[in-house]
Amino acid sequence: MVLQSTATIFPLGRGEMPIRDFLMALIRDEFSGPLIFELTSQETRESLDVIKRVVPEAFD
């Protein structure tokens, strides 16, 4: 049996996830582990651009 997800995956900034709140919580908690997103190369670039614009503190 193969189970299929009905979830739609978007690069950051195209979905409903509160990006700034999520990443600021990680910064506040001093999270230092990896974040893993299953994205294409183009979606990864788009997501990084969104993070740089919405949460510049993430790159300090």
GIZITA-V337366 format. One record per backbone hydrogen bond with DSSP energy under -1.0 kcal/mol. CO is the residue of the C=O (numbers start at 1). NH is the residue of the N-H. E is the energy in kcal/mol with one decimal. If there is no record, write none. Layout:
co nh e
CO NH E
CO NH E
This chain:
co nh e
11 14 -1.9
17 19 -1.9
18 22 -2.6
19 23 -2.8
20 24 -2.8
21 25 -1.8
22 26 -1.5
23 27 -2.2
24 28 -3.0
25 29 -2.1
26 31 -2.8
27 30 -1.5
37 39 -1.2
40 44 -2.2
41 45 -2.1
42 46 -2.4
43 47 -2.5
44 48 -2.5
45 49 -2.2
46 50 -2.1
47 51 -2.5
48 52 -2.7
49 53 -1.7
50 54 -3.2
51 55 -2.9
55 58 -2.1
56 59 -1.9
57 60 -1.6
